[in-house]
Every structure is written in C-alpha cells, then in structure tokens.
Amino acid sequence: MKKIFKYSSVLITFVLMLTLFKVPVQAASASVSVSSGQVYVGDSVTFTVSATGAGYVNISGAVNTSIWLENSSQSFTVPTSSEGTLSVSISGVLADFTTEQDVPVSGSASVQVISRPQSQPSVPETPSQPSQSETEVTNTETTTNQEEQNTTQEQEQEDKNQEEKEKQENSEHNLRLASLTVSKGALNPDFDPDWYTYDVTVDSSVSSIKINAEAQDKNVEVKGTGKKNLKEDSSTFEIVTSSSETEETSTYTITVHKRQKGQIVKDKDGDEFEIINEEIPSIEGFEAHTLNIDGNEVNGLYSQTKGIVLIYCYNAKQEANYYIFNEEDGLVESFYIPVTLFSKSYAVVDIPEDEELTTGFKEANIEIDGQTLPGYEFENKDFSNYAIFYLMDENGKSNFYQFERTLNVLQLYSKSASITQKQYLSMLKEKSGNQKIMFGLLSLDVLLLIGLIVLILLYKNVI
C-alpha cells in the first residue's frame, strides 16, 4: 500500500511540474521590415524595427542610430533622392524574459528605388468633342463673361451697402436689424447688421420662403417679413426698418435664386445624382471635358494620367461632390474627394465590392494631416493608433493605406500594416486558444494538487 501511495505521489508531482511549465513563451528576437519593396525617386519609404525582449538595437544603412526596444517597435521614414537600393541592417543583444539569457539578434531589409514612368496613356478619341484649343477658347469666353457679370453685381451690392451705411451714420436713430433669417437656404454672406444685401439659393422645388427679422431698437418698425412666394428664377425682397418719430428708413435686400433641377444620373445601385452643369471647380491634373449624357452636353473634368472622368453632382443629401463617371456604361462609379496628405495628392474613393473590409473594422471619420476624412478603424482597442483609408494615388491606382497616429505616418496597408485582417483574425483565434489551454492546465493543476494533498493525508493515516 505504501508503494502505491509513493508511486502515485511521484506521478502526480511529475505531471504537475509538466503542466505548470507548459505555458506558451516567445524567445527574444528582432526584425526589420520595409513599407514597400519598390518606390519611385522622390517618394518616402518607412523601415520598422521590432523586438521581442529588451535591449539596445544598432541600426545602420539608410538609418544610423541606436535605440532601446522592450517588446516594442519603432519606425523610420526615409526620403529617396536617386535610383538604387536602400537598405537597413540591425544588430544587438536582447534579454530574453523567459530564459533570462542574452540573445544576439540581427536582420536587414531593403527597397528598390526606380525612376517614375514618363509615358502616359493616350486620351481616347471622341469625334463629337471639340478640340482642346476650341474648348479653351469657349471656356475662356464663358469665364470672362461670368467674371464680368459677377463684378457688376458685386459693384451694385457694394454701392447699395455704402448708401445704406451712410444713411445710418447720418441718422439720429438706430435703424439696424438685430437678426435676419430665412426658412429655406442660408444668407450669403452671413448676417451682419451693417451689411444690407444678401443672396439665398434654394432648390427648384421650393415655392415659398419665410423671412424673419428683428430691430435692435424695439421702437423701430420692421416691414417686409413673413411668407413670400417665389418666382421661377429669382425673387427680390426688401426688409425696411423705419422710425415712428421721423421719416427715416433703412433697407435690407434679399435676392432668392431658384436652382434649376439638373440632369439625373444613377449608379449601379440605382441611387440618383443631380448633375451641376455649371462652372465646375477645377482640380490640379484635370482638364475641362465635355460629355454627352442622354443627348445632353455635360461639363466635366478629365485626367489623362488617371484615365478617369469626373462630373460634379448633388447627392441625395444635396451635398455637392465630384463623382467618377463611366461614359461607356453611363453610370456613376464612385465619389471622388481630392485631398493632399503629407504633401502628396490623393483622392478618397469608394471601395470595390471585392475588396471591402468586413470583420474587425468599423467606419469612422478620421482626423489626418489637419483634415477629417471618411475611413475605417479597428474594432479592437489594442489597435486604436491605426486607421485605414482607401485612396487613389496621383497615377490613378487605388489601394488601402494605413495611418499610424502616434508616428503620423501614412503607408500602403497591404505591405506595411502592423497587422493584416487575416493576421488580426488569426491572432484573436490564437489568443483565445492560448487562454483556453492556460485555463485548462490551471484547472488540471488544481485537481492534481488536491489529489496530491489527499494522498499525503491518506499516507499519514496509514502510517
């Protein structure tokens, strides 16, 4: 009986020791990665040095420094100025937290720097389109006429404002308004008691508008407010302030313009967009382009480098944006938001269906380089420093880009991300599995320990 207790105790103790030390560990190591395997002259590239363990890592090559890393990483952005190969090498000794031993580490990474291609895709021939010189002449004449008209209107408004200001300065009474509002649209410019002429633009479907106004002096009478019916094009209304003690008056003028309904185009999902067929705000790298949509001429923009056509439209929320338009299919393909990030030109565009992000991400408005853009964030708070954008570069190529908030670095997501979606899901699965194993082993250890204690007690009773 004593032998049974003895052997059982030894066996339980042996298994207990095995399970206690069967915990996943990771040896000390270091690595260096690069954001892209190939870049153009003039672009920047980012090298990231990572370490498991603790110690100084010596860095040489395109980056020359020595840094302390402790289960962490650090990135270095390097500009390129000529063709060739940029390399970064690392070396050092790291302390392994598990074995308490010093482990020598080394590694390297390199990137090929090439000249930017000079050849550009040719512009597709469109016999029905006017030549570039004719288009430039037409655009110049239209722009000149519009500028002259705007100058005349501005001068008339300036004269009107100056006249009213002088009347107010010479008046014994304060005839200024304290407030002036409209029920539809918005005053342009914003209300100022010393500014007397305003423009308001409303949708073509609006048939009436309500004007509200209050005087600074409660004894001053205000006329011309209330509900006003609108004409088909533009309507002008006067809000007159007057004093009951004198015959002096002051006049504020509001001109309401009806925006005519534009031509409707759709995307593949059937969503409608209203074309703004007026003067389109210019974008660097694009030239004026005339489209033919359902027999109607539409003003657009064309980029020879990107090979895309843009039209300017209102969406369902009446927000004016650029949109990529497919002339062959006659459909809107994507919104197009031109932005400049870290001195480079990009555009925020729609993500194709076959590349959409799904698990592990959420849509968000993200602040980057002094502006707020639509993008994506990781749902896991461990990656709160990272954000994802889908951008079109200056050559018309669209990719996911990763933004690291701490280092303020924007990189291609496919190669430089701290973790890809597949790796992210794999990491969560591995983490969950490790936790289950550890809890299982801990439970087994507790049971074995209880069994060992019971055997010891029984052994003492037998003796």
C-alpha positions in Angstrom: 0.0 0.0 0.0 2.9 2.3 0.8 4.4 1.7 -2.6 1.1 2.6 -4.3 1.0 5.9 -2.4 4.6 6.5 -3.2 4.4 5.9 -6.9 1.1 7.8 -7.2 2.6 10.8 -5.4 5.6 10.8 -7.7 3.4 10.5 -10.8 1.2 13.4 -9.8 4.1 15.6 -8.9 5.8 14.9 -12.2 2.6 15.7 -14.2 2.0 18.8 -12.1 5.5 20.1 -12.9 5.0 19.5 -16.6 1.7 21.4 -16.7 2.9 24.3 -14.7 5.7 24.9 -17.2 3.7 24.2 -20.3 2.9 27.9 -20.9 3.4 29.5 -24.4 6.6 31.5 -24.5 8.3 33.6 -27.1 12.1 33.8 -27.3 13.9 37.1 -27.7 14.1 38.2 -31.4 14.3 41.3 -33.6 13.3 42.0 -37.2 13.3 44.9 -39.6 10.6 45.4 -42.3 10.0 47.9 -45.1 6.7 49.5 -46.2 7.2 48.6 -49.9 9.6 46.6 -52.0 9.8 49.2 -54.7 9.3 53.0 -54.7 9.8 55.9 -57.1 12.5 58.5 -56.8 11.2 61.3 -54.6 8.9 59.2 -52.6 9.4 58.2 -49.0 9.7 54.7 -47.5 9.3 53.5 -44.0 11.5 51.0 -42.2 10.1 49.4 -39.0 12.3 47.7 -36.4 10.6 45.4 -34.0 11.9 43.5 -30.9 10.7 40.8 -28.5 12.7 41.1 -25.4 14.7 44.1 -24.2 17.9 45.8 -25.2 19.7 48.2 -27.5 19.4 47.6 -31.2 22.0 49.1 -33.5 20.7 50.4 -36.8 22.9 51.1 -39.9 22.4 51.9 -43.6 19.7 54.3 -44.7 19.2 54.9 -40.9 22.0 55.2 -38.5 21.2 55.2 -34.8 20.9 53.0 -31.7 17.5 52.6 -29.9 16.2 50.8 -26.8 13.3 48.4 -27.5 11.4 46.4 -25.0 8.7 44.3 -26.6 8.0 47.2 -29.0 8.8 48.6 -32.4 9.9 51.9 -33.9 9.5 53.2 -37.5 11.8 55.5 -39.5 10.6 57.3 -42.7 13.4 57.8 -45.2 13.1 60.1 -48.4 14.6 58.8 -51.7 16.6 61.0 -54.0 18.1 58.7 -56.6 17.8 55.3 -58.2 19.3 52.3 -56.5 18.8 50.2 -53.3 18.1 51.5 -49.8 18.9 49.0 -47.0 18.7 49.0 -43.3 20.5 46.5 -41.1 20.1 45.8 -37.4 22.2 44.0 -34.8 22.4 43.8 -31.0 21.8 41.7 -27.9 18.4 41.3 -26.3 17.5 40.0 -22.9 15.1 37.0 -23.0 12.5 37.5 -20.3 11.7 33.8 -20.2 15.2 32.2 -20.1 16.9 35.3 -18.6 19.6 34.8 -21.2 21.1 37.3 -23.6 20.3 36.5 -27.2 22.2 38.0 -30.2 19.9 39.3 -32.9 20.4 40.7 -36.5 18.5 41.3 -39.7 18.1 43.5 -42.7 15.6 44.9 -45.2 15.9 46.7 -48.5 13.8 48.6 -51.1 14.4 49.2 -54.8 14.2 52.9 -55.9 13.3 53.4 -59.5 12.6 56.4 -61.8 8.9 57.3 -62.2 7.5 56.2 -65.6 7.3 59.1 -68.1 4.8 57.5 -70.6 1.2 58.4 -70.1 -2.0 56.7 -71.5 -3.4 58.4 -74.6 -6.6 60.4 -74.5 -9.4 58.4 -76.2 -10.5 59.9 -79.4 -14.1 61.3 -79.4 -15.0 62.8 -82.8 -18.0 64.7 -81.3 -15.8 66.6 -78.9 -14.3 70.0 -79.7 -10.6 70.3 -80.0 -8.6 71.4 -76.9 -8.0 74.8 -78.4 -11.7 75.3 -79.2 -12.6 74.2 -75.7 -10.1 76.5 -74.1 -11.4 79.5 -76.1 -15.0 78.7 -75.2 -14.2 78.2 -71.5 -12.2 81.4 -71.6 -15.1 83.4 -73.1 -17.6 81.9 -70.7 -15.3 82.5 -67.7 -14.7 86.1 -68.8 -18.4 86.8 -69.3 -19.2 85.3 -65.9 -16.5 87.2 -64.2 -17.8 90.5 -65.8 -21.3 89.7 -64.6 -20.2 88.9 -61.1 -18.1 92.1 -61.0 -21.1 94.2 -62.0 -23.3 92.5 -59.4 -20.7 92.9 -56.7 -20.3 96.6 -57.5 -24.0 97.2 -57.3 -24.2 95.5 -53.9 -21.2 97.5 -52.7 -22.9 100.7 -53.8 -26.1 99.7 -52.1 -24.3 98.8 -48.9 -22.3 102.0 -48.9 -25.5 104.1 -49.5 -27.3 102.4 -46.5 -24.3 102.8 -44.3 -24.1 106.5 -44.9 -27.8 106.9 -44.2 -27.4 105.1 -40.9 -24.3 107.1 -39.9 -26.3 110.4 -40.6 -29.4 109.1 -38.9 -30.5 110.2 -35.4 -32.0 106.7 -34.8 -30.6 103.2 -34.8 -32.4 101.5 -37.7 -30.1 98.5 -37.8 -31.5 94.9 -37.6 -30.6 92.7 -34.7 -31.4 89.5 -36.6 -32.3 88.4 -40.1 -33.2 84.8 -41.0 -34.8 82.8 -43.8 -36.7 79.5 -43.5 -35.0 77.9 -46.6 -31.4 78.1 -47.7 -28.9 80.4 -46.0 -28.0 84.0 -46.2 -24.8 84.8 -48.2 -22.9 86.4 -46.7 -23.8 85.6 -43.1 -25.9 88.3 -41.4 -24.1 91.4 -40.4 -26.2 94.5 -39.1 -24.0 96.7 -41.2 -24.4 94.7 -44.4 -27.6 95.3 -46.4 -27.6 93.0 -49.4 -27.9 89.1 -49.3 -28.3 86.2 -51.7 -30.1 83.0 -50.9 -30.1 79.8 -53.1 -32.9 77.3 -52.8 -33.9 74.1 -54.6 -36.1 74.4 -57.6 -39.0 72.7 -55.8 -39.2 75.4 -53.2 -42.3 77.6 -53.8 -42.2 80.0 -50.9 -39.9 81.2 -48.2 -40.4 82.9 -44.8 -38.3 85.9 -43.7 -37.9 86.8 -40.1 -36.3 90.0 -38.8 -36.0 92.0 -35.5 -34.7 95.5 -35.0 -32.0 96.4 -32.4 -34.3 99.3 -31.2 -37.6 97.9 -30.1 -39.3 101.2 -31.1 -38.2 100.7 -34.7 -40.8 99.2 -37.1 -39.8 96.3 -39.4 -41.8 95.7 -42.6 -41.3 93.1 -45.4 -41.1 90.0 -43.2 -43.3 86.9 -43.4 -44.1 84.3 -46.0 -43.0 85.2 -49.6 -43.9 83.4 -52.8 -41.0 82.7 -55.2 -40.8 83.2 -58.9 -39.4 80.5 -61.2 -35.9 82.1 -61.5 -35.1 84.7 -58.8 -37.1 86.9 -56.4 -36.0 90.1 -54.6 -37.5 91.1 -51.3 -36.9 94.3 -49.2 -37.0 94.4 -45.4 -37.5 98.0 -44.4 -36.8 99.5 -40.9 -38.3 102.9 -40.0 -38.7 105.2 -37.0 -42.1 106.3 -35.8 -40.6 109.7 -34.9 -39.1 110.5 -38.3 -39.5 109.5 -41.9 -36.0 107.9 -42.0 -35.8 104.3 -43.3 -33.2 101.7 -43.9 -33.5 98.8 -46.4 -32.1 95.3 -46.3 -32.4 93.4 -49.6 -32.6 89.6 -50.0 -32.5 88.0 -53.5 -33.6 84.4 -53.6 -32.3 82.3 -56.5 -34.0 79.1 -57.6 -31.5 76.4 -58.5 -32.9 74.7 -61.6 -33.2 70.9 -61.5 -30.2 69.3 -63.2 -30.0 66.1 -65.2 -30.2 62.9 -63.2 -27.6 60.1 -63.4 -27.5 56.9 -61.4 -25.0 54.4 -60.0 -25.3 50.6 -60.3 -27.4 50.5 -57.2 -30.0 52.9 -58.6 -29.0 55.9 -56.4 -29.6 59.2 -58.1 -27.3 62.1 -58.5 -28.2 65.6 -59.9 -25.6 67.0 -62.3 -24.4 70.5 -61.6 -23.9 71.6 -65.2 -22.3 75.0 -64.4 -18.7 76.0 -64.0 -17.0 73.1 -62.2 -14.3 73.9 -59.6 -11.0 72.9 -61.2 -8.7 70.2 -59.8 -5.0 70.1 -60.4 -4.1 67.4 -63.0 -7.6 67.5 -64.7 -8.7 69.4 -67.8 -12.1 70.6 -69.0 -14.0 67.8 -70.7 -17.5 67.8 -72.3 -19.6 64.7 -72.0 -22.7 63.6 -73.9 -25.2 62.0 -71.5 -28.5 61.0 -73.0 -28.1 63.5 -75.8 -27.2 66.4 -73.4 -23.9 68.1 -73.2 -22.5 68.0 -69.6 -19.4 69.8 -68.3 -16.9 67.5 -66.7 -13.2 67.0 -66.0 -10.7 64.5 -67.4 -7.4 63.3 -66.1 -5.1 61.8 -68.7 -2.8 60.3 -66.1 -5.6 58.7 -64.0 -7.7 57.8 -67.1 -10.9 58.9 -65.3 -13.8 61.4 -66.0 -15.4 63.4 -63.2 -18.7 65.1 -63.1 -20.0 67.5 -60.4 -23.3 66.4 -58.7 -25.6 66.8 -55.8 -26.2 63.6 -53.8 -29.5 62.7 -52.0 -28.4 65.0 -49.1 -28.0 67.9 -51.6 -24.2 67.8 -51.0 -22.1 68.8 -53.9 -19.2 66.4 -54.7 -17.1 65.1 -57.6 -18.0 61.7 -58.9 -16.2 59.3 -61.2 -18.4 58.7 -64.3 -18.2 55.8 -66.7 -19.0 57.1 -70.1 -19.5 53.7 -71.7 -21.9 52.4 -69.0 -23.4 55.8 -68.3 -23.2 55.2 -64.6 -21.6 56.8 -61.6 -18.8 54.6 -60.3 -17.6 56.3 -57.1 -17.4 59.6 -55.2 -14.1 61.4 -55.6 -12.8 63.6 -52.8 -9.4 65.2 -53.7 -7.1 65.6 -50.7 -3.4 66.4 -50.1 -1.9 64.3 -47.4 1.7 64.9 -46.2 2.4 66.9 -49.4 1.2 64.2 -51.8 -2.0 64.2 -53.8 -4.7 61.5 -53.2 -8.4 61.1 -53.6 -10.8 59.3 -51.3 -12.9 56.9 -53.4 -15.4 54.0 -52.9 -14.0 50.6 -52.1 -14.8 48.0 -54.8 -17.2 45.2 -53.6 -14.5 42.5 -54.0 -12.1 44.4 -51.7 -14.5 45.6 -49.0 -13.4 45.4 -45.3 -15.7 43.3 -43.2 -14.8 41.7 -39.9 -12.8 43.6 -37.4 -13.4 47.1 -38.8 -15.8 50.0 -38.4 -16.5 53.1 -40.4 -15.3 56.4 -38.9 -14.4 60.0 -39.6 -10.7 60.2 -39.0 -8.5 63.3 -38.4 -5.4 63.2 -40.5 -2.9 65.9 -41.5 -5.2 68.7 -40.4 -8.4 67.4 -42.0 -11.2 64.9 -41.4 -11.8 62.1 -43.9 -14.0 59.0 -44.1 -12.1 55.8 -43.3 -12.0 52.8 -41.0 -10.8 51.9 -37.6 -10.1 48.5 -35.9 -12.8 47.4 -33.6 -10.2 46.0 -31.2 -9.0 48.9 -28.9 -5.4 47.4 -29.0 -5.1 48.9 -32.4 -6.6 52.4 -31.6 -3.5 54.1 -33.0 -4.2 52.7 -36.5 -6.7 53.8 -39.2 -7.4 52.6 -42.7 -8.2 54.6 -45.8 -9.0 53.6 -49.4 -7.2 56.2 -51.6 -6.4 56.7 -55.3 -2.9 58.0 -55.8 -1.7 60.5 -58.4 -1.3 57.8 -61.0 -4.9 56.5 -60.7 -4.0 53.4 -58.7 -6.3 52.7 -55.7 -5.1 50.9 -52.6 -5.7 50.6 -48.9 -3.5 52.9 -46.8 -2.7 52.6 -43.1 -2.3 55.7 -40.9 -0.4 55.4 -37.7 -1.5 58.3 -35.4 1.5 58.2 -33.0 4.2 58.5 -35.7 1.9 60.4 -38.0 2.8 58.1 -40.9 0.7 57.0 -43.9 1.7 53.8 -45.7 0.4 51.2 -48.1 -1.7 48.9 -45.9 -1.1 45.7 -48.0 2.6 45.6 -47.2 3.3 47.9 -44.3 0.3 47.4 -42.0 1.2 46.4 -38.4 -1.3 43.6 -38.9 -3.5 42.5 -41.8 -7.1 41.5 -41.4 -6.2 37.8 -41.8 -3.4 38.1 -39.3 -5.7 40.0 -37.0 -8.3 37.3 -37.0 -5.6 34.6 -36.6 -4.2 36.5 -33.7 -7.6 36.7 -31.9 -8.1 33.0 -32.5 -4.7 32.1 -31.2 -5.1 34.3 -28.2 -8.5 32.7 -27.4 -6.9 29.2 -27.9 -4.0 30.0 -25.6 -6.3 31.3 -22.9 -8.4 28.1 -23.1 -5.2 26.0 -22.8 -3.9 28.0 -19.8 -7.3 27.8 -18.0 -7.4 24.1 -18.7 -3.9 23.5 -17.4 -4.6 25.6 -14.4 -7.7 23.6 -13.6 -5.8 20.3 -14.1 -3.0 21.7 -11.8 -5.6 22.5 -9.1 -7.1 19.0 -9.3 -3.6 17.3 -9.2 -2.6 19.4 -6.2 -5.8 18.4 -4.4 -5.1 14.8 -5.3 -1.5 15.0 -4.0 -2.7 16.5 -0.7 -5.3 13.8 -0.3 -2.6 11.1 -0.9 -0.3 12.7 1.6 -3.1 12.7 4.2 -4.1 9.1 3.5 -0.5 8.1 3.6 -0.1 9.7 7.1 -3.3 7.9 8.3 -1.9 4.5 7.1 1.3 5.1 8.9 
